[in-house]
Amino acid sequence: MFDTLIIKKKYQKKGYSEILMNFNNFIISNDNKNSFLICEKKMIKFYKNFNWKNISKNKINFLDNKRNKSAMCYNFNTKNLDNKKINIYLKK
């Protein structure tokens, strides 16, 4: 399970996040798993650099959180959802 990526300030901008994200993507792909994350809008560009895809707002429903979050996926085809919605309950 990959929950949170936090790099201590003194180690930022040294390539550690790239190493960790590439490793995580390798594990996800190698095990042929799907992965999903919820992030702040400001992090979308970071994850897109590692081939994560946005999940359209009309395909997702945050049940308990009205904050403006974005959902992203890796190794998952959202076109298979058709008219279905993903319901997400985030613990506050």
Residue frames relative to the residue before (quaternion, step in Angstrom):
aa qw qx qy qz dx dy dz
M 1.0000 0.0000 0.0000 0.0000 0.00 0.00 0.00
F 0.1548 -0.7579 0.6292 0.0765 3.55 -0.96 0.91
D 0.1229 -0.8389 0.5294 0.0312 3.55 -0.45 1.20
T 0.8259 -0.0743 0.1225 0.5453 3.58 0.54 -1.12
L 0.1774 -0.7547 0.6228 0.1057 3.54 -1.09 0.79
I 0.1226 0.7689 -0.6137 0.1310 3.55 -0.50 1.23
I 0.1233 -0.7788 0.6137 0.0405 3.54 -0.83 1.06
K 0.4887 -0.6633 0.4874 0.2891 3.56 -0.79 1.05
K 0.6341 -0.6015 0.3316 0.3552 3.56 -0.91 0.97
K 0.6901 0.4902 -0.3048 0.4365 3.62 0.87 -0.83
Y 0.7042 0.4279 -0.2667 0.4998 3.62 1.26 -0.30
Q 0.4704 0.6709 -0.4483 0.3572 3.58 1.26 0.00
K 0.8006 0.2691 -0.2413 0.4780 3.54 -1.28 0.58
K 0.5952 0.5618 -0.3703 0.4393 3.61 1.18 0.52
G 0.6294 -0.5912 0.3146 0.3942 3.57 1.28 0.25
Y 0.4468 0.7111 -0.4537 0.2981 3.61 1.22 0.00
S 0.6416 0.5163 -0.3425 0.4522 3.61 0.97 -0.74
E 0.6188 0.5355 -0.3422 0.4618 3.60 1.06 -0.70
I 0.6469 0.5129 -0.3148 0.4683 3.59 0.93 -0.88
L 0.6896 0.4840 -0.2822 0.4589 3.59 0.86 -0.96
M 0.6714 0.4869 -0.3076 0.4665 3.61 0.91 -0.85
N 0.6494 0.5015 -0.3258 0.4697 3.60 0.95 -0.77
F 0.6298 0.5210 -0.3248 0.4758 3.58 1.05 -0.76
N 0.6615 0.5032 -0.3071 0.4636 3.60 0.90 -0.92
N 0.6625 0.4992 -0.3067 0.4667 3.58 0.93 -0.88
F 0.6132 0.5444 -0.3413 0.4595 3.58 1.06 -0.73
I 0.6644 0.5000 -0.3014 0.4667 3.59 0.88 -0.94
I 0.6497 0.5155 -0.3143 0.4619 3.59 0.91 -0.92
S 0.7009 0.4640 -0.2647 0.4727 3.60 0.84 -0.98
N 0.6588 0.5324 -0.3056 0.4349 3.57 0.91 -0.96
D 0.7199 0.4019 -0.2308 0.5166 3.59 1.04 -0.77
N 0.3622 -0.7565 0.4614 0.2893 3.58 1.37 0.01
K 0.3600 0.7242 -0.4889 0.3269 3.56 0.93 1.00
N 0.3871 -0.6543 0.5851 0.2823 3.52 -1.34 0.26
S 0.0928 -0.7978 0.5925 0.0627 3.56 -1.10 0.59
F 0.1400 -0.7855 0.6029 -0.0036 3.48 -1.15 0.82
L 0.0379 0.7979 -0.6015 0.0134 3.58 -1.05 0.71
I 0.2631 -0.7135 0.6263 0.1717 3.49 -1.34 0.41
C 0.0603 0.8191 -0.5639 0.0866 3.56 -0.77 1.01
E 0.5916 -0.5204 0.4713 0.3964 3.50 -1.37 0.16
K 0.6420 -0.5427 0.3740 0.3916 3.59 -1.14 0.57
K 0.6447 0.5540 -0.3302 0.4102 3.59 1.00 -0.76
M 0.6794 0.4905 -0.2856 0.4650 3.62 1.23 -0.34
I 0.4264 0.7296 -0.4531 0.2839 3.61 1.24 -0.19
K 0.6616 0.5185 -0.3135 0.4419 3.59 0.82 -0.96
F 0.6207 0.5487 -0.3337 0.4498 3.59 1.00 -0.85
Y 0.7224 0.4379 -0.2577 0.4689 3.60 0.74 -1.03
K 0.6053 0.5543 -0.3588 0.4445 3.61 1.06 -0.65
N 0.5927 0.5737 -0.3572 0.4381 3.59 1.14 -0.61
F 0.7302 0.3683 -0.2073 0.5369 3.59 1.24 -0.44
N 0.6093 -0.6291 0.3102 0.3698 3.56 1.21 0.72
W 0.3829 0.6594 -0.5379 0.3595 3.57 1.07 0.65
K 0.2622 -0.7781 0.5581 0.1201 3.58 -1.06 0.78
N 0.5062 -0.6223 0.5083 0.3133 3.54 -1.18 0.69
I 0.2575 -0.6963 0.6401 0.1977 3.52 -1.19 0.63
S 0.5104 -0.6814 0.4386 0.2879 3.54 -0.72 1.10
K 0.5729 -0.6162 0.4266 0.3318 3.58 -1.04 0.83
N 0.6704 0.4957 -0.3203 0.4497 3.62 1.06 -0.59
K 0.6601 0.4816 -0.3148 0.4829 3.63 1.26 -0.04
I 0.7451 0.3498 -0.1948 0.5334 3.58 1.27 -0.08
N 0.0960 -0.7846 0.6120 0.0253 3.53 -1.09 0.77
F 0.2070 -0.7669 0.5973 0.1102 3.58 -0.58 1.16
L 0.3194 -0.8133 0.4604 0.1565 3.57 -0.36 1.25
D 0.8288 0.2140 -0.0898 0.5092 3.60 0.94 -0.72
N 0.7178 0.4254 -0.2283 0.5016 3.56 1.20 0.03
K 0.1732 -0.8178 0.5434 0.0774 3.54 -0.50 1.16
R 0.4380 0.6854 -0.4718 0.3404 3.59 1.25 0.05
N 0.5369 -0.6476 0.4477 0.3031 3.51 -1.16 0.58
K 0.1062 0.8005 -0.5736 0.1375 3.57 0.09 1.32
S 0.2762 -0.7313 0.5961 0.1832 3.52 -1.30 0.35
A 0.2596 -0.7415 0.5985 0.1570 3.53 -1.16 0.67
M 0.0503 -0.7884 0.6131 -0.0052 3.53 -1.05 0.85
C 0.1399 -0.7906 0.5908 0.0795 3.55 -1.21 0.49
Y 0.1689 -0.7457 0.6369 0.0987 3.50 -1.34 0.44
N 0.8382 0.0973 -0.1025 0.5267 3.55 -0.94 0.94
F 0.6158 0.5051 -0.3302 0.5066 3.57 1.13 0.72
N 0.2515 -0.7747 0.5657 0.1288 3.57 -0.84 0.97
T 0.2780 -0.7927 0.5225 0.1463 3.60 -0.36 1.24
K 0.5214 0.6303 -0.4279 0.3843 3.62 1.18 -0.25
N 0.5889 0.5827 -0.3612 0.4280 3.58 1.20 -0.45
L 0.5752 0.6100 -0.3735 0.3969 3.57 1.22 -0.29
D 0.1820 -0.8080 0.5300 0.1818 3.60 1.20 -0.54
N 0.8125 -0.2166 0.1765 0.5116 3.60 -0.65 -1.09
K 0.4701 0.6785 -0.4371 0.3572 3.57 1.25 0.21
K 0.2585 -0.7424 0.5968 0.1607 3.55 -1.28 0.48
I 0.3628 -0.6801 0.5885 0.2438 3.54 -1.18 0.65
N 0.1846 -0.7716 0.6007 0.0984 3.59 -0.77 1.05
I 0.0787 -0.8068 0.5856 -0.0016 3.55 -0.77 1.06
Y 0.1215 -0.7588 0.6370 0.0610 3.53 -0.98 0.93
L 0.1113 -0.7997 0.5890 0.0339 3.58 -0.53 1.18
K 0.3924 -0.6994 0.5464 0.2413 3.53 -0.87 0.94
K 0.3471 -0.7558 0.5172 0.2020 3.58 -0.83 0.91
